[in-house]
Amino acid sequence: MRFSVIIVNFNGVSWLGPCLESLRAQVLDVTHSMEVIVVDNGSDDASVEILRRTHRDVVLVESPVNMGFSTGCDTGIAHASGETLVFLNNDTRLDPNAIQSLFDEKIERQLDVIAAVEVPYDGGVIDVKRAMIDPLGFPIFRGSAERFGRGSSFFLSAACVMVDKTTYADSGGLDTSFFMYYEDVDWFWRMKLYGLCFDYSQRTVVYHFVTGSAHGLKFDYKRFVWRNSNQPRILIKNYRARTLLVVMPIYLLVSLVEAVALLVIGRRDLTMSYVTSTRIIARNRQKLIDDRRAVQRRRTIGDWEVLSQMYPGLASANGLWGKFIAIKNRSV
């Protein structure tokens, strides 16, 4: 068995060293081997120079531009020789037994996809969060002590995910038309519809800085465009038509309320992101139609079963006022 660890990097020079050193320290069974592939997404820091100079054992794939996370992953897969893929964020580090432990548990539990549990980069208390979305596609995370905090996750964090190469290809993989955000939710929703099994590990963690690969959380125009163009697309692709007739008007109403509220607090740029996102969806409507047809033809479970696994309410309403205050007070 050969593992292909794929890291998509964009200006991650601060994180690459510890991440790659933790991979170099991995302890594998004698019958297993591992390669590390770093796809550099047009970094303008010293990432490429350092990789060439101090990490010559890494397969470096350079892109002159930032292709986005999904396309970066697919580019890495094109250079992968392993049967099992591991997608790893650049702002992470692993314990020495993490890769082997994930693989062993994946086999034991007969999972198609497994993800390590995220813990703070510098260590801390492990609190396995249940990753859910509400019917409108808004993510929400619940700890075991919170209401709706128990049960299987609707999707898994892509910080450290293991999947067989054949399973990834068969499931359609990450949608490369998503530059950033919601590509993981879309992929796992699709796998759920196809009857594939996935879950978080019960014993393996990944130390994740969380916002390192995204260079901090900012309320900026580009990120709102990515969110507002990708979120409705996952609804259109994965719901049946009769469910869409109920869900989409509610989603559009929530979006309108958000856009008006952002305008009121003086963020006209973020309000305009909704207009830009609508144009993006319209421009790519044929691909969206084709993707929807492919998913609906293959799905094996109905929407009632899917809805029963979602957060029973509107996650977007949780702390909504606080979010707008944060947006108003935080500089871009």
N, C-alpha and C positions, 0 to 999 in steps of 0.2 A: 504494500500500500504506500502510495506517495501522496503527500499533502502539498497543495499549492496555496500558499498564503498570499493574498492579494491586498496590497495597501494602496489606496488612492491618495496622493499627496498634493496639496496646494499650499505653498509657503509654510510648510510645517517643520522648518529646520529645528525649531526648539524641541520638537517631540520625537523626531525620527530616531535619534541616538538611543534613548532608553527603550523605545519600542523594538528596534532591531536587535538590541542587546538581549532583551528578554526572549526574543525568538531564537537567537543564537544559543541560548541556554536551555532550550527545550530538550527534555529527555524522552526519547521515543523507544518503542519496542525495536528489537534488532531487525525485524522484518519490515519496518517502516522507515521512510525517508521524507525529507521536506525541502521544498524550494521556496524562496521568498521573492515575490515580484512587486516592485514598486512602480506604479504608474504615476509619473509626475505630470500634473495638469497645468503646464505652463508657468511654473513657479518663477518668481523674479527675486527670490531670496537666494541663499547659498545652498539650498537643498541638493541640487544636482551635483554641484562641485563636491560637497561633502560625501555624497553617495559614491561618486567616482573615486574619491581619494581614500576613504576609510571603510567602505562597505562593498568591496569588489566581489564578494560572494553573492550579492543581491543582483537579481535580474532587473535592470533598469530600463523602463520603457518611457521615452520622452515624447510629450505632446507639445507643440509650439503654442497651443491655446488651452484654456480651461474648458474641457469637454463636459464637465459635470460629473456627478458621482456615478450614475448608472452607466454611462458610456465609458467612464474610466474603469469600472469593474469589468465590463465586457471586453475592453481592450486588454486587461490583464488576463482574462480567461483565454484569449486568443494566443497568449504566450505560455499558458500553463500546460505542464506535462503530467500533472497529478490527476488521480481519479477522484480525489476529494478536495473541494475548494474551501478555503477559510477566508472570509472577508473580514478585514481588521482595520479599524480606524487608526490614523497615524498618531492620535493623542491618547494612546493606550499603552499598557504594558501587561504582561502575563506572568503567572507563576511558572516555574520550570516544567510542571507536569500538565499544563493546561490543555495543549493540543491533544495529547494522548488520552487524557481524561475525557475530553469532549467526545472523541471518537468512540471510546469504549462505552460511554453512556448512551450515545446515539444507537449503537448496535444493541445494547442490552434492552433499551426501551422501544426499540423498533421505530425510531423516529426518522422521518425524511429530512428534517432540518432541526438543528439544535443551536441555541445561542447561550453564551456565557452570561451570567448575572452581573450587571454593572454595579461596581462599588466605587466610592470616591478614589481619585487617582493616588492620593496619599494614604489610602486605607481608611477603615471606619466600619461602622456597624452595617451588616448586610441586611437589607430590607428588600426582599423580592417584590417588586412592583407588578401588579397585574396591568398589562398594557391593553387598553381598550379604546374603542372609538364610539361616539354616539351615532345615531342614525344619519346625521348630516356629515359624518366623516371627521369630526373634530376629535383629536386624541385626548385621552385622559388616563392618568396613572393612579392606581389605588394600592396602598400598602395593605398587608394582611390584617391590620387592626382597623381599617376603614370599611365603611359600608361598600359592598360590592368588591371588596379586595381579595376575595377568594374565588378560585376557579381558573380555568385555562385562559391564557392571554389571546386576544384577537390577532395581535401581531407581535413580532419580536424586534427588539432593538438590533440594528445592523452594526453595532460596535464590534461584535465578534460573533460571526455566524458561520456554521459549518454545514455544508450540503454536498452531496455527490454531484459530480459534473453532469452526469446523465439526468439526474433529477432536476437540476437547475435548467438544463436545456428543455426538458419535457414540460416544465411548468411555465415556460416562456420567459423566465428570469425577470430582472428589473427592467422596467420600461425606459428605454434610452431616450424617449422624447421628454422625460422628466429631468430637467437639469439638476434640480435639488428639491428635497422635501416631498414627502408622501410616496416616494417610490417604494419604500419598504412596506407601508400600509397596503398599497396596491398589490404588491407581489404576494403578501401573506393572505390577503382577502381572496385573491385568485386561487391560491393553493388550497384554501379552506373550501372554496367552491368545487375544486377538483378532487376533494377527498384525501388530500395529503395530510400527514401528521407532523406537527411541530410543537416545540415547547422550550422553555428555559431549562437550563441545567439545574440539577439538584445539588451539585457539588463543585462546579467550576465557576470561577469569577474572572472578570476582566476589570482592571483598574483603568477608569476612564475619566478624563478631565471634562468631558461632556461638551464644552463649547470651544475646545482648543482647535479642532479641525475646521470649525466654522468661524474662528477668529472672534469669538465673543457673540453674545446675543445682541443684535441691534434691530431697532424698528426702522428698517430702511425700505426704500421703494422696491429694490430688486427682490428682497425676500418676500415682500407682500405680493409681488407679481407672481413669484414661483408658487406661493401658497394658493393664491386665488385662481391660478390657472390649473393647478394640479388637483386640488381638492374636488372641484365639480367633475373632473374627468374620471376620478375613481368611482364616483357615484354613478355616472353614466355608463361606464364600462361594466360594472359588477352587479347592479340592481336589475331586476326584471322590469319591464315597461310599466306594469301596473303599480309597482312600488315607487318608481320614479315620479309618477303622476302625483303622488302624495308628498314625497320627500323634496323634490326640486323646488316647488313653490315656497316651502318653509325655508330651504337653504337660501333662496333668492331674497326672501324677506329679511332673514338674519344678516345677509351681506349688505342689504340696503341700509339697515339700522347701523351697522358698523361703519359704512362709508359716510353716512350723515354725521355720526358721532365724531369721526376723525376730522371731518370738515369743521365741525363746531369747535374742536380743541386746537384748530389751526394747522392741522397736518393735511393740507390740500394735496401734497405729493402722494401720501398714502391713499387718499380717496381716489386719485387718478389711477392708482394701480388696478382698481377694479375694472376700469375702462380698458386699460392695456390688456388685462387678462382675458377679457371677453373677446378682444380682437385676436389674441393668440389661439384661443379655442376655436374661433370661427375659421381662422387660417388653416388649422390642422384638423378640420372636421372630418375629412375623409378617412384619415388614419384612425380617428376616434371611432368612427362608425365601423370600420373594419375590425378594430380591436374588440369592440363590443360584441360584434357578431361571433367572433372566435371564442370569446369567453362564454357567451350564452349557449353556444352549441355544445360546449364540452362540460358545462357545470353539472354536478350530480346531486346537489342539495338545493332546497328552495329558500326563498327569502325569509320565511317565518323562522326557520332554523338559524339563519344568519342573524336576524334581528334579536333572537333570544340570547345571543352571545355578546351583544353590544351593551354599552352603558345605557340603562333605562332612563334617559332624560337628555337634556341638552348640556353637553360638556362646555359648550361655548358660553353658557350663562354663568359658569362658576368663576367668580372673581372678575366679572366683566368690567365693572367700574374701576377696580384696582388696575386692570390692564390699561385702560385708557389714561388713567392718571400717570402710570409709568411711562407710556408713550409720550405724553405731553411734557414730562419732566426730563426725559432722557434725550440727550443729544444724539444725532445720527452718526 
